[in-house]
């Protein structure tokens, strides 16, 4: 039984969107950690 191609396209688009959201969250965490670190070290 073949999958509906439109559904698989939607699924792959959704996965890409989720991956983008995850990478944005990771970058937010990194920049947040950097701000906290440089405030702690008073190098900002």
C-alpha positions as CSV (number, residue, x, y, z in Angstrom):
1,X,0.0,0.0,0.0
2,X,1.5,3.3,-1.1
3,X,1.4,6.4,1.2
4,X,-0.4,9.5,0.0
5,X,2.4,11.6,-1.4
6,X,0.8,14.8,-0.1
7,X,0.8,13.5,3.5
8,X,4.4,12.5,3.3
9,X,5.4,15.9,2.0
10,X,3.5,17.5,4.8
11,X,5.2,15.2,7.3
12,X,8.7,16.1,6.0
13,X,7.8,19.8,6.0
14,X,6.7,19.4,9.6
15,X,9.9,17.6,10.6
16,X,12.0,20.4,9.0
17,X,10.0,23.0,10.9
18,X,10.5,21.1,14.2
19,X,14.3,20.8,13.5
20,X,14.5,24.5,12.8
21,X,12.6,25.3,16.0
22,X,15.0,23.0,18.0
23,X,18.1,24.6,16.5
24,X,16.7,28.1,17.3
25,X,16.0,27.0,20.9
26,X,19.6,25.7,21.1
27,X,21.0,29.0,19.9
28,X,18.8,30.9,22.3
29,X,20.1,28.8,25.2
30,X,23.7,29.3,24.0
31,X,23.3,33.1,23.8
32,X,21.5,33.1,27.1
33,X,24.3,31.1,28.7
34,X,26.9,33.5,27.2
35,X,25.0,36.6,28.5
36,X,24.9,35.0,32.0
37,X,28.5,34.0,31.8
38,X,29.8,37.4,30.7
39,X,27.6,39.2,33.3
40,X,29.0,36.8,35.9
41,X,32.6,37.5,34.8
42,X,31.8,41.3,34.3
43,X,33.2,41.2,30.7
44,X,30.1,42.6,29.0
